[in-house]
């Protein structure tokens, strides 16, 4: 049986609307997009409350068609 090596998709940055669980607002931050997954870029702070937004939920990604 041969093994198939799957390379991870390259990540790209994009602006997105992210829900901040601390201040309960939707804010614009940078996310890392790779395939169907989008994650908040680590180390960012919420622009409204200055809390760490790493645990925020990505709601929508602003990207051209």
Biopython code that builds the backbone (N, CA, C, O; Angstrom):
import numpy as np
from Bio.PDB.StructureBuilder import StructureBuilder

atoms = [
    (1, "UNK", "N", (0.847, -1.170, 0.000)),
    (1, "UNK", "CA", (0.000, 0.000, 0.000)),
    (1, "UNK", "C", (0.896, 1.237, 0.000)),
    (1, "UNK", "O", (1.821, 1.329, 0.807)),
    (2, "UNK", "N", (0.638, 2.164, -0.874)),
    (2, "UNK", "CA", (1.442, 3.381, -0.938)),
    (2, "UNK", "C", (0.779, 4.483, -0.121)),
    (2, "UNK", "O", (-0.443, 4.551, 0.005)),
    (3, "UNK", "N", (1.623, 5.333, 0.424)),
    (3, "UNK", "CA", (1.121, 6.441, 1.226)),
    (3, "UNK", "C", (1.026, 7.687, 0.358)),
    (3, "UNK", "O", (1.898, 7.955, -0.469)),
    (4, "UNK", "N", (-0.032, 8.430, 0.557)),
    (4, "UNK", "CA", (-0.235, 9.677, -0.171)),
    (4, "UNK", "C", (0.004, 10.828, 0.790)),
    (4, "UNK", "O", (-0.635, 10.919, 1.838)),
    (5, "UNK", "N", (0.923, 11.699, 0.426)),
    (5, "UNK", "CA", (1.223, 12.856, 1.262)),
    (5, "UNK", "C", (0.322, 14.012, 0.845)),
    (5, "UNK", "O", (0.361, 14.458, -0.302)),
    (6, "UNK", "N", (-0.481, 14.490, 1.774)),
    (6, "UNK", "CA", (-1.376, 15.604, 1.503)),
    (6, "UNK", "C", (-0.742, 16.855, 2.094)),
    (6, "UNK", "O", (-0.482, 16.930, 3.295)),
    (7, "UNK", "N", (-0.500, 17.832, 1.235)),
    (7, "UNK", "CA", (0.081, 19.080, 1.700)),
    (7, "UNK", "C", (-1.033, 19.997, 2.189)),
    (7, "UNK", "O", (-2.093, 20.074, 1.567)),
    (8, "UNK", "N", (-0.800, 20.694, 3.304)),
    (8, "UNK", "CA", (-1.828, 21.622, 3.787)),
    (8, "UNK", "C", (-1.992, 22.793, 2.831)),
    (8, "UNK", "O", (-1.041, 23.220, 2.177)),
    (9, "UNK", "N", (-3.207, 23.299, 2.762)),
    (9, "UNK", "CA", (-3.473, 24.434, 1.891)),
    (9, "UNK", "C", (-2.761, 25.666, 2.431)),
    (9, "UNK", "O", (-2.705, 25.862, 3.645)),
    (10, "UNK", "N", (-2.217, 26.498, 1.549)),
    (10, "UNK", "CA", (-1.568, 27.718, 2.034)),
    (10, "UNK", "C", (-2.606, 28.670, 2.635)),
    (10, "UNK", "O", (-3.691, 28.851, 2.083)),
    (11, "UNK", "N", (-2.262, 29.263, 3.756)),
    (11, "UNK", "CA", (-3.173, 30.181, 4.427)),
    (11, "UNK", "C", (-3.004, 31.581, 3.860)),
    (11, "UNK", "O", (-1.890, 32.004, 3.549)),
    (12, "UNK", "N", (-4.112, 32.297, 3.726)),
    (12, "UNK", "CA", (-4.055, 33.682, 3.300)),
    (12, "UNK", "C", (-4.843, 34.515, 4.289)),
    (12, "UNK", "O", (-5.755, 34.016, 4.948)),
    (13, "UNK", "N", (-4.486, 35.798, 4.392)),
    (13, "UNK", "CA", (-5.169, 36.697, 5.311)),
    (13, "UNK", "C", (-6.282, 37.432, 4.591)),
    (13, "UNK", "O", (-6.159, 37.783, 3.418)),
    (14, "UNK", "N", (-7.367, 37.660, 5.313)),
    (14, "UNK", "CA", (-8.494, 38.403, 4.758)),
    (14, "UNK", "C", (-9.214, 39.117, 5.900)),
    (14, "UNK", "O", (-9.259, 38.608, 7.020)),
    (15, "UNK", "N", (-9.775, 40.292, 5.622)),
    (15, "UNK", "CA", (-10.579, 40.952, 6.658)),
    (15, "UNK", "C", (-11.913, 40.235, 6.810)),
    (15, "UNK", "O", (-12.469, 39.735, 5.832)),
    (16, "UNK", "N", (-12.423, 40.185, 8.032)),
    (16, "UNK", "CA", (-13.676, 39.475, 8.274)),
    (16, "UNK", "C", (-14.409, 40.076, 9.459)),
    (16, "UNK", "O", (-13.817, 40.763, 10.292)),
    (17, "UNK", "N", (-15.703, 39.806, 9.521)),
    (17, "UNK", "CA", (-16.518, 40.183, 10.667)),
    (17, "UNK", "C", (-16.450, 39.043, 11.675)),
    (17, "UNK", "O", (-16.743, 37.893, 11.347)),
    (18, "UNK", "N", (-16.063, 39.371, 12.897)),
    (18, "UNK", "CA", (-15.878, 38.366, 13.947)),
    (18, "UNK", "C", (-16.666, 38.801, 15.179)),
    (18, "UNK", "O", (-16.656, 39.973, 15.555)),
    (19, "UNK", "N", (-17.345, 37.847, 15.797)),
    (19, "UNK", "CA", (-18.110, 38.102, 17.021)),
    (19, "UNK", "C", (-17.173, 38.055, 18.217)),
    (19, "UNK", "O", (-16.483, 37.059, 18.433)),
    (20, "UNK", "N", (-17.149, 39.141, 18.999)),
    (20, "UNK", "CA", (-16.337, 39.182, 20.216)),
    (20, "UNK", "C", (-17.183, 38.680, 21.378)),
    (20, "UNK", "O", (-18.214, 39.281, 21.679)),
    (21, "UNK", "N", (-16.779, 37.588, 22.045)),
    (21, "UNK", "CA", (-17.593, 37.055, 23.140)),
    (21, "UNK", "C", (-17.554, 37.908, 24.409)),
    (21, "UNK", "O", (-18.406, 37.742, 25.283)),
    (22, "UNK", "N", (-16.593, 38.805, 24.524)),
    (22, "UNK", "CA", (-16.486, 39.628, 25.735)),
    (22, "UNK", "C", (-17.433, 40.827, 25.675)),
    (22, "UNK", "O", (-18.232, 41.039, 26.587)),
    (23, "UNK", "N", (-17.338, 41.620, 24.583)),
    (23, "UNK", "CA", (-18.178, 42.818, 24.485)),
    (23, "UNK", "C", (-19.446, 42.579, 23.677)),
    (23, "UNK", "O", (-20.250, 43.497, 23.521)),
    (24, "UNK", "N", (-19.645, 41.380, 23.164)),
    (24, "UNK", "CA", (-20.824, 40.951, 22.406)),
    (24, "UNK", "C", (-21.125, 41.853, 21.209)),
    (24, "UNK", "O", (-22.287, 42.153, 20.932)),
    (25, "UNK", "N", (-20.090, 42.280, 20.507)),
    (25, "UNK", "CA", (-20.247, 43.066, 19.295)),
    (25, "UNK", "C", (-19.553, 42.357, 18.139)),
    (25, "UNK", "O", (-18.704, 41.490, 18.350)),
    (26, "UNK", "N", (-19.916, 42.726, 16.933)),
    (26, "UNK", "CA", (-19.250, 42.220, 15.741)),
    (26, "UNK", "C", (-18.215, 43.250, 15.316)),
    (26, "UNK", "O", (-18.544, 44.420, 15.120)),
    (27, "UNK", "N", (-16.964, 42.820, 15.173)),
    (27, "UNK", "CA", (-15.864, 43.723, 14.837)),
    (27, "UNK", "C", (-15.128, 43.202, 13.609)),
    (27, "UNK", "O", (-15.241, 42.025, 13.265)),
    (28, "UNK", "N", (-14.378, 44.077, 12.952)),
    (28, "UNK", "CA", (-13.585, 43.720, 11.780)),
    (28, "UNK", "C", (-12.148, 43.423, 12.221)),
    (28, "UNK", "O", (-11.482, 44.287, 12.791)),
    (29, "UNK", "N", (-11.673, 42.207, 11.957)),
    (29, "UNK", "CA", (-10.291, 41.804, 12.242)),
    (29, "UNK", "C", (-9.779, 40.940, 11.100)),
    (29, "UNK", "O", (-10.544, 40.577, 10.207)),
    (30, "UNK", "N", (-8.498, 40.609, 11.120)),
    (30, "UNK", "CA", (-7.892, 39.757, 10.108)),
    (30, "UNK", "C", (-8.070, 38.289, 10.501)),
    (30, "UNK", "O", (-7.906, 37.917, 11.664)),
    (31, "UNK", "N", (-8.408, 37.464, 9.506)),
    (31, "UNK", "CA", (-8.525, 36.030, 9.723)),
    (31, "UNK", "C", (-7.606, 35.300, 8.752)),
    (31, "UNK", "O", (-7.223, 35.848, 7.718)),
    (32, "UNK", "N", (-7.257, 34.067, 9.086)),
    (32, "UNK", "CA", (-6.466, 33.207, 8.221)),
    (32, "UNK", "C", (-7.416, 32.221, 7.553)),
    (32, "UNK", "O", (-8.125, 31.472, 8.225)),
    (33, "UNK", "N", (-7.422, 32.231, 6.220)),
    (33, "UNK", "CA", (-8.337, 31.389, 5.460)),
    (33, "UNK", "C", (-7.528, 30.334, 4.732)),
    (33, "UNK", "O", (-6.565, 30.649, 4.033)),
    (34, "UNK", "N", (-7.922, 29.081, 4.898)),
    (34, "UNK", "CA", (-7.288, 27.973, 4.202)),
    (34, "UNK", "C", (-8.340, 26.959, 3.813)),
    (34, "UNK", "O", (-8.814, 26.201, 4.660)),
    (35, "UNK", "N", (-8.708, 26.933, 2.554)),
    (35, "UNK", "CA", (-9.765, 26.027, 2.116)),
    (35, "UNK", "C", (-11.106, 26.479, 2.641)),
    (35, "UNK", "O", (-11.513, 27.619, 2.416)),
    (36, "UNK", "N", (-11.803, 25.592, 3.344)),
    (36, "UNK", "CA", (-13.116, 25.928, 3.900)),
    (36, "UNK", "C", (-13.026, 26.455, 5.323)),
    (36, "UNK", "O", (-14.039, 26.859, 5.893)),
    (37, "UNK", "N", (-11.842, 26.457, 5.902)),
    (37, "UNK", "CA", (-11.681, 26.878, 7.285)),
    (37, "UNK", "C", (-11.209, 28.325, 7.367)),
    (37, "UNK", "O", (-10.394, 28.773, 6.561)),
    (38, "UNK", "N", (-11.727, 29.037, 8.338)),
    (38, "UNK", "CA", (-11.296, 30.398, 8.627)),
    (38, "UNK", "C", (-11.094, 30.516, 10.127)),
    (38, "UNK", "O", (-11.974, 30.166, 10.914)),
    (39, "UNK", "N", (-9.935, 31.009, 10.512)),
    (39, "UNK", "CA", (-9.611, 31.167, 11.931)),
    (39, "UNK", "C", (-9.134, 32.578, 12.171)),
    (39, "UNK", "O", (-8.533, 33.200, 11.296)),
    (40, "UNK", "N", (-9.404, 33.083, 13.365)),
    (40, "UNK", "CA", (-8.932, 34.408, 13.737)),
    (40, "UNK", "C", (-7.420, 34.352, 13.869)),
    (40, "UNK", "O", (-6.879, 33.431, 14.480)),
    (41, "UNK", "N", (-6.743, 35.333, 13.300)),
    (41, "UNK", "CA", (-5.283, 35.400, 13.378)),
    (41, "UNK", "C", (-4.883, 35.576, 14.846)),
    (41, "UNK", "O", (-5.380, 36.483, 15.512)),
    (42, "UNK", "N", (-3.996, 34.725, 15.354)),
    (42, "UNK", "CA", (-3.630, 34.783, 16.775)),
    (42, "UNK", "C", (-2.967, 36.101, 17.162)),
    (42, "UNK", "O", (-2.249, 36.708, 16.368)),
    (43, "UNK", "N", (-3.219, 36.530, 18.395)),
    (43, "UNK", "CA", (-2.565, 37.701, 18.953)),
    (43, "UNK", "C", (-3.284, 39.015, 18.718)),
    (43, "UNK", "O", (-2.755, 40.064, 19.084)),
    (44, "UNK", "N", (-4.467, 39.003, 18.125)),
    (44, "UNK", "CA", (-5.184, 40.252, 17.872)),
    (44, "UNK", "C", (-6.041, 40.637, 19.070)),
    (44, "UNK", "O", (-6.439, 39.789, 19.869)),
    (45, "UNK", "N", (-6.313, 41.922, 19.174)),
    (45, "UNK", "CA", (-7.165, 42.447, 20.234)),
    (45, "UNK", "C", (-8.437, 43.013, 19.612)),
    (45, "UNK", "O", (-8.429, 43.486, 18.476)),
    (46, "UNK", "N", (-9.519, 42.957, 20.365)),
    (46, "UNK", "CA", (-10.785, 43.534, 19.924)),
    (46, "UNK", "C", (-10.636, 45.053, 19.883)),
    (46, "UNK", "O", (-10.174, 45.644, 20.859)),
    (47, "UNK", "N", (-11.015, 45.700, 18.779)),
    (47, "UNK", "CA", (-10.877, 47.153, 18.714)),
    (47, "UNK", "C", (-11.814, 47.907, 19.663)),
    (47, "UNK", "O", (-11.568, 49.078, 19.956)),
    (48, "UNK", "N", (-12.865, 47.274, 20.143)),
    (48, "UNK", "CA", (-13.814, 47.944, 21.034)),
    (48, "UNK", "C", (-13.442, 47.802, 22.505)),
    (48, "UNK", "O", (-13.433, 48.788, 23.242)),
    (49, "UNK", "N", (-13.131, 46.563, 22.940)),
    (49, "UNK", "CA", (-12.915, 46.336, 24.372)),
    (49, "UNK", "C", (-11.473, 45.975, 24.715)),
    (49, "UNK", "O", (-11.147, 45.845, 25.895)),
    (50, "UNK", "N", (-10.600, 45.808, 23.722)),
    (50, "UNK", "CA", (-9.181, 45.497, 23.891)),
    (50, "UNK", "C", (-8.925, 44.141, 24.534)),
    (50, "UNK", "O", (-7.847, 43.915, 25.083)),
    (51, "UNK", "N", (-9.906, 43.229, 24.476)),
    (51, "UNK", "CA", (-9.681, 41.873, 24.972)),
    (51, "UNK", "C", (-9.127, 41.009, 23.838)),
    (51, "UNK", "O", (-9.231, 41.374, 22.667)),
    (52, "UNK", "N", (-8.552, 39.891, 24.182)),
    (52, "UNK", "CA", (-8.026, 38.966, 23.186)),
    (52, "UNK", "C", (-9.193, 38.367, 22.410)),
    (52, "UNK", "O", (-10.151, 37.878, 23.010)),
    (53, "UNK", "N", (-9.120, 38.402, 21.082)),
    (53, "UNK", "CA", (-10.239, 37.956, 20.258)),
    (53, "UNK", "C", (-9.959, 36.610, 19.596)),
    (53, "UNK", "O", (-10.624, 36.250, 18.625)),
    (54, "UNK", "N", (-8.982, 35.865, 20.109)),
    (54, "UNK", "CA", (-8.628, 34.568, 19.524)),
    (54, "UNK", "C", (-9.788, 33.573, 19.559)),
    (54, "UNK", "O", (-9.866, 32.700, 18.696)),
    (55, "UNK", "N", (-10.679, 33.683, 20.522)),
    (55, "UNK", "CA", (-11.800, 32.749, 20.645)),
    (55, "UNK", "C", (-13.051, 33.242, 19.930)),
    (55, "UNK", "O", (-14.120, 32.653, 20.083)),
    (56, "UNK", "N", (-12.933, 34.312, 19.154)),
    (56, "UNK", "CA", (-14.084, 34.868, 18.457)),
    (56, "UNK", "C", (-14.567, 33.965, 17.340)),
    (56, "UNK", "O", (-13.793, 33.183, 16.788)),
    (57, "UNK", "N", (-15.847, 34.070, 17.006)),
    (57, "UNK", "CA", (-16.449, 33.284, 15.935)),
    (57, "UNK", "C", (-16.455, 34.103, 14.656)),
    (57, "UNK", "O", (-16.903, 35.249, 14.652)),
    (58, "UNK", "N", (-15.958, 33.518, 13.567)),
    (58, "UNK", "CA", (-15.951, 34.185, 12.275)),
    (58, "UNK", "C", (-17.365, 34.137, 11.695)),
    (58, "UNK", "O", (-17.933, 33.057, 11.530)),
    (59, "UNK", "N", (-17.936, 35.312, 11.383)),
    (59, "UNK", "CA", (-19.297, 35.385, 10.865)),
    (59, "UNK", "C", (-19.310, 35.496, 9.350)),
    (59, "UNK", "O", (-20.021, 34.749, 8.678)),
    (60, "UNK", "N", (-18.537, 36.413, 8.814)),
    (60, "UNK", "CA", (-18.490, 36.576, 7.358)),
    (60, "UNK", "C", (-17.120, 37.082, 6.939)),
    (60, "UNK", "O", (-16.476, 37.839, 7.665)),
    (61, "UNK", "N", (-16.678, 36.653, 5.751)),
    (61, "UNK", "CA", (-15.370, 37.027, 5.225)),
    (61, "UNK", "C", (-15.581, 37.973, 4.050)),
    (61, "UNK", "O", (-16.346, 37.681, 3.131)),
    (62, "UNK", "N", (-14.893, 39.108, 4.093)),
    (62, "UNK", "CA", (-14.985, 40.083, 3.008)),
    (62, "UNK", "C", (-13.985, 39.705, 1.937)),
    (62, "UNK", "O", (-12.778, 39.847, 2.128)),
    (63, "UNK", "N", (-14.490, 39.217, 0.796)),
    (63, "UNK", "CA", (-13.594, 38.860, -0.296)),
    (63, "UNK", "C", (-14.298, 39.079, -1.620)),
    (63, "UNK", "O", (-15.522, 38.982, -1.712)),
    (64, "UNK", "N", (-13.517, 39.374, -2.637)),
    (64, "UNK", "CA", (-14.079, 39.611, -3.959)),
    (64, "UNK", "C", (-14.456, 38.283, -4.611)),
    (64, "UNK", "O", (-13.919, 37.230, -4.266)),
    (65, "UNK", "N", (-15.375, 38.353, -5.545)),
    (65, "UNK", "CA", (-15.828, 37.138, -6.232)),
    (65, "UNK", "C", (-14.803, 36.620, -7.208)),
    (65, "UNK", "O", (-15.033, 35.605, -7.865)),
]
sb = StructureBuilder()
sb.init_structure("model")
sb.init_model(0)
sb.init_chain("A")
sb.init_seg("    ")
for serial, (resi, resn, name, xyz) in enumerate(atoms, 1):
    if name == "N":
        sb.init_residue(resn, " ", resi, " ")
    sb.init_atom(name, np.array(xyz, "f"), 0.0, 1.0, " ", f" {name:<3s}", serial, name[0])
structure = sb.get_structure()
